[in-house]
Amino acid sequence: MELMEGILTRRSVRQYQDKKIDKETIKKIIRAAQYSPTAHNRQPWEFLVIEDKKFMEELRHIQRWTSFAKDASCVIIVCGDTDKSFSRDKDDEKWSFIDVDCAIATQSLMLAAWAEGIGTCYCGAAPMQKVVDALSKKLNLSPNIRPFAIVPMGYPLDAPKQPDNRYDETKIHWIEEVNF
């Protein structure tokens, strides 16, 4: 699939065929995600591949908008390692790029999956602290591992419906000169 076609046609998929995704394909998809840019090239991500059907059925009790995950081939939880993230914690300044880095990796993961004919749906964990805490507890994660996104994956049951044209020129603002 050509890159622009993939970007313009990828959609959230919530209905899946009863078909397993082989481990090599999952590794190929995660490899693409690991080539995503990160702040100061820290690469703070971790990817949890969960194929446990019971977990996928019960996931809706942790994150309520994941009820369809029970039908997915697997769920990938994209996490960030706060110890590795580019961040600052000083008296006058506190920030971290952990969620930004994980968001970029999640987008790359979803596009790579789509290029393999696999549908995904982005379901948030962070910044919903109750979801982050529940996932951390259920998966017995170290305190430095922060669940960011829940991505159910599977072969689509049907071709995703494509929306009307989303291009909106009124959202583009040309700035030709900036004075300091």
C-alpha positions as CSV (number, residue, x, y, z in Angstrom):
1,M,0.0,0.0,0.0
2,E,1.3,3.4,-0.9
3,L,1.9,5.7,2.1
4,M,-0.6,8.5,1.2
5,E,-3.3,5.9,0.4
6,G,-2.7,4.2,3.8
7,I,-2.9,7.6,5.7
8,L,-6.1,8.6,3.9
9,T,-7.9,5.2,4.1
10,R,-7.0,4.0,7.6
11,R,-10.1,4.0,9.7
12,S,-11.1,2.7,13.2
13,V,-12.1,-1.0,12.8
14,R,-14.3,-2.5,15.5
15,Q,-15.5,-5.7,13.9
16,Y,-13.0,-8.4,13.1
17,Q,-12.8,-11.8,11.4
18,D,-12.2,-14.8,13.6
19,K,-8.6,-15.0,12.3
20,K,-5.3,-14.9,14.2
21,I,-2.5,-12.5,13.3
22,D,0.7,-14.4,13.2
23,K,3.6,-13.4,15.5
24,E,5.9,-12.4,12.6
25,T,3.3,-9.9,11.3
26,I,2.8,-8.4,14.7
27,K,6.6,-8.1,15.1
28,K,6.8,-6.4,11.7
29,I,4.1,-3.9,12.8
30,I,5.8,-3.2,16.1
31,R,9.1,-2.7,14.3
32,A,7.6,0.0,12.2
33,A,6.3,1.7,15.4
34,Q,9.8,1.5,16.9
35,Y,11.1,3.6,14.1
36,S,8.9,6.6,15.2
37,P,10.6,9.8,16.3
38,T,10.9,10.5,20.0
39,A,12.1,13.5,22.0
40,H,15.9,13.2,22.2
41,N,15.6,9.8,20.6
42,R,14.9,8.2,24.0
43,Q,12.6,5.5,22.6
44,P,10.8,5.1,25.9
45,W,8.1,2.8,24.6
46,E,7.1,-0.8,25.5
47,F,4.5,-2.9,23.6
48,L,2.4,-5.5,25.4
49,V,0.8,-7.9,23.0
50,I,-2.1,-9.6,24.6
51,E,-3.9,-12.5,23.0
52,D,-5.8,-13.7,26.1
53,K,-9.5,-13.7,25.2
54,K,-10.6,-13.5,28.8
55,F,-8.5,-10.3,29.3
56,M,-10.0,-8.8,26.0
57,E,-13.5,-9.6,27.2
58,E,-13.0,-8.0,30.6
59,L,-11.1,-5.0,29.2
60,R,-14.4,-3.1,29.0
61,H,-14.5,-3.0,32.8
62,I,-11.2,-1.1,32.8
63,Q,-11.8,1.1,29.7
64,R,-15.5,1.3,28.9
65,W,-15.1,2.0,25.2
66,T,-13.3,-1.2,24.4
67,S,-16.3,-3.7,24.5
68,F,-15.5,-4.7,20.9
69,A,-12.0,-5.8,21.8
70,K,-13.3,-9.2,22.8
71,D,-13.5,-10.0,19.0
72,A,-10.0,-8.8,18.1
73,S,-7.2,-11.1,17.3
74,C,-5.1,-9.3,19.9
75,V,-4.7,-6.1,21.8
76,I,-1.5,-4.1,22.0
77,I,-1.0,-1.9,25.0
78,V,1.4,0.9,24.1
79,C,3.3,2.0,27.2
80,G,5.9,4.5,28.0
81,D,8.8,4.1,30.4
82,T,8.9,7.3,32.5
83,D,12.5,6.6,33.5
84,K,13.6,6.7,29.9
85,S,11.4,9.6,28.7
86,F,12.9,13.0,28.0
87,S,11.5,15.0,30.9
88,R,12.2,17.7,33.4
89,D,11.3,17.9,37.0
90,K,12.6,21.1,38.6
91,D,11.2,23.7,40.9
92,D,10.2,26.1,38.0
93,E,9.5,23.5,35.3
94,K,7.9,20.0,35.1
95,W,7.1,18.2,31.9
96,S,7.5,14.9,30.1
97,F,7.3,13.9,26.4
98,I,6.2,10.4,27.3
99,D,2.6,10.7,26.0
100,V,3.8,12.5,22.8
101,D,6.3,9.8,22.1
102,C,3.8,7.1,22.7
103,A,1.2,8.8,20.5
104,I,3.5,9.0,17.6
105,A,4.4,5.3,18.0
106,T,0.7,4.4,18.2
107,Q,-0.1,6.2,15.0
108,S,2.8,4.4,13.3
109,L,1.7,1.1,14.7
110,M,-1.9,1.6,13.4
111,L,-0.6,2.7,9.9
112,A,1.7,-0.3,9.7
113,A,-1.1,-2.6,10.7
114,W,-3.3,-1.1,8.0
115,A,-0.6,-1.6,5.4
116,E,-0.7,-5.4,6.3
117,G,-4.5,-5.4,5.9
118,I,-5.1,-5.4,9.7
119,G,-7.7,-3.1,11.2
120,T,-7.1,-1.3,14.5
121,C,-8.9,1.1,16.8
122,Y,-7.2,3.6,19.0
123,C,-8.6,3.4,22.6
124,G,-7.0,5.7,25.1
125,A,-5.6,4.8,28.5
126,A,-3.6,8.0,29.4
127,P,-4.5,10.6,30.4
128,M,-7.4,8.8,32.2
129,Q,-5.7,8.0,35.4
130,K,-8.3,5.4,36.6
131,V,-7.6,3.5,33.4
132,V,-3.8,3.8,33.7
133,D,-4.0,2.6,37.3
134,A,-6.3,-0.3,36.6
135,L,-4.2,-1.5,33.7
136,S,-1.0,-1.1,35.7
137,K,-2.5,-3.2,38.5
138,K,-4.1,-5.9,36.3
139,L,-0.9,-6.3,34.2
140,N,1.4,-6.0,37.3
141,L,3.4,-3.2,35.6
142,S,6.4,-1.5,37.2
143,P,5.6,2.0,38.5
144,N,7.8,3.5,35.7
145,I,5.7,1.8,33.0
146,R,2.7,4.0,32.0
147,P,0.0,2.5,29.8
148,F,-0.8,5.0,27.1
149,A,-3.0,3.4,24.4
150,I,-5.1,0.3,24.0
151,V,-5.1,-0.9,20.4
152,P,-7.4,-3.8,19.5
153,M,-6.2,-5.4,16.2
154,G,-7.7,-7.9,13.7
155,Y,-8.6,-8.5,10.1
156,P,-11.6,-6.4,9.3
157,L,-14.9,-8.1,9.0
158,D,-15.9,-5.6,6.3
159,A,-14.2,-2.8,4.4
160,P,-14.2,0.3,6.6
161,K,-16.6,3.0,5.4
162,Q,-14.6,6.0,4.1
163,P,-15.8,9.4,5.3
164,D,-16.4,12.4,3.2
165,N,-13.4,14.5,2.3
166,R,-11.8,15.8,5.5
167,Y,-9.5,18.2,3.8
168,D,-10.4,21.7,5.0
169,E,-8.4,24.6,3.6
170,T,-9.8,27.0,6.2
171,K,-7.6,25.2,8.8
172,I,-4.4,26.2,7.0
173,H,-2.9,29.5,8.0
174,W,0.0,31.0,6.1
175,I,2.3,33.2,8.1
176,E,4.8,34.9,5.9
177,E,6.5,37.1,8.5
178,V,6.9,37.0,12.2
179,N,8.4,40.0,14.1
180,F,10.2,39.5,17.3
